[in-house]
Amino acid sequence: MTSGPVTRVCERLEKANYERVGGRFKVASVTFDFPAVFTGRKERGSDLVVVVDTDEKEAIGERGVRTRQRLEALTMALDVANWRVVVTAVLVGPPIPSETVDEMTRSCRVLTVSKATLDGADGAPPLDDRLRVLLPLDARLGEDALVADPLGQLERQMEGTPDARLAEQLLAASLRGEDEVRRVLARAIEAATAPGLASA
């Protein structure tokens, strides 16, 4: 049975369109057992997400070593079975030593979700921030979001330059394509080097 914190993480992953495949599964004749395992769908089809309850002291072992060993064995079994997936371990609950987490990152991506995050404690990052790499991008813009205006920004930067008129012509030409920019630039160079201009 999964704990409350693990359940909340699982619900968020399901909401993000991950498919729960249970916690017990077999890869290359080796059986693995985790509180929850998810696979991605569609563009996230190469994701395999393993949820680990760090409150289960017996399951994670002293200093998280047993969990590290299980994750390493999982990634090796996936290699043997020729499964091309990106493995992410989500460690939910009390923190385990950072050196153990660092060792885990050699075999898979590791995300941590603390009790403070789940409780919404002051200063703790929201759950979505902890799981950000697994969640779809939210392309919606808020009311006060700034819309990128690269041409406007370029025009503002070129204001007051020695040849602002040429800059304007090049910007206008850029809207019609690369060939038009070349033509405008070629005419400008010809005009600058035409006979009759003062030369050094």
N, C-alpha and C positions, 0 to 999 in steps of 0.2 A: 504494500500500500504506500502511495506517495504522500509526502508531507504537504502541509498547506503551502509553504513557499514554492516547492517544486510544482505543485498543481497550478499556482498562479503563473509561473514561467511557461508551463505547458499550454495553458489557455491562451497566453499571448502568442506563442508560436503557431497554435492552431488558427488563431485569428489572422495571422500573417500568411495563411495558406500552406503551412507545413503539414505533412501527413504523418500521424502517429503510427508507428509500426510495432508498438509494444516495447518492452524493455529487454526481453530475452530473445536473442536471435543467434543464428549460426553463420559463420563465415569461414570458408576453407576448412570445414569439419571441426572448427573450434567454436564453442558456445560462449556467448557473452551475455551478461545480465547487468543492466543498468536500470535506474528508476524509470527512465523514459528515453525513447529513441525516435527521431523524426527524420523524414526525408523531404527534400524540397520538391516542388512541382514546377513545371514549365521552365522558365529561365533559371530557376534555382534547383533544377533537377540533379545537379551534381553535388548538392549539399547533403551531408549526413550529420545530424546534430544529436549529440549524446548529452543527456542531462544527468548530472551527478549531484546527489544530496550529501553535502559535506558534514551534515549533522549525524550521518550514519557512521559512527567512529569505527565500527568493526569492518564495514564495507570499504572505507577509504584507507584504513590502516594508519599506523603511526606516522604523523607528519604528511599524510596524503600519499605515501609511497605506494600502497597497494593500487590506488586509483591510477597513479602514473604508470605502473607496470601494466595494468589492464588496458590503458589507452595505447601504450606502445605495442602491446600484443595485438590490439585491434587494427592499428594502422599497418602492422606487418602482415596480418592475415588478409587485409584488403589488398595489399600489394601482391601477395601470393595468388589471390583469386582474380587478380587483374581488374579490380574494380577501380575505376577512375572517379573518385569522389573527394570532396574537400570535407575533412572531418573537423567539426567544431565541438569542443567540450564546454558545456555551460556548468560552472561550479556554483551551486546554489546553497547558501547558508554561511556558517562561520568560515572565516578565511583560513586557508591552509598556508604553510610557510611559502614565502615568495620564491625561495630557491627551488622548491618542488614544482611550483607553477612554471618557473623558467625552464625546468627540465621537460615539463609537459609540452611546452611550446615548440620543442624540437620535433615532435611527432604530429602535432595538430594545433589548430587555432584554439585559444583558451579565452573564455569570457567568464567574468566573475559577477555574481549577483549576491550582494550582502543582505542581511536582515534589515539594515538601515535603509537600503534602497527600497525594499518591499514595504517597509513601514512608512515610507515617505518622510524620513527624518530630515531635519534642517541640514542643508549642505550636501545631502546624499543625492547622487545623480538619479533621475527617474529610470524606471525599468527599461523604457524604450531606448534610453541612451546607452544602457549596458548591453542591449541586444542589437544595437544599431546596424551592425554589418549583416545581420540576418533579416532585417526588415526591409520592405520595399521603400523606395524613395517616395517622399510625399512632395509631388511637384506643384501642389497648390500654393499660391502666394497669398500671404496675409495682406490685409488692407494697407498696411504701412510698408510693405515690402518694396524695395527699390527694383525697378526694371532696368536691366542692362541696356545701355545706349552707347555702343562702342563708337559709332560715327560721331555722335554728339560730343563724346569725350575727346575724341581725336581733334574735332574742330576747335574745341575750347583750348586744347594744348597748343594748337598752331596759331591761335590769335596773336597778332603782334610779331609774327616771324617775318624775316626780311622779305619773303615773297609769299604773302598770304594769298594773293590772287592765284598763283600757281597751285598752292595747296588746295584751294577751293576747287579748281579745275580737276585736280587729281582725285579728290574725294568724289566729285560728281561722276568722273569717268569710272571710278571703281564700282559704281552701281551698275554700269553697263558691261563690265567684264575686264579681264586681264588685257585683252588686245587693245581696248580703248585706252587703258592707262598707258600702255606702251606708246600709242600714237600721240597722246597729249604730251608725254614726257619727251618723245622724239622731236615734236614741234618746238617745245621749250628749249631744248638743247640746240636745235638749228638756229632759233632766233638769237640765242645767246652767243653763238659762234659765227653768225653771219658777217660777211665783209662789211666794212664800214663802221664796225664797233671799235671803240677804243681798245687798243691792245697794249700789252706791256712792252 
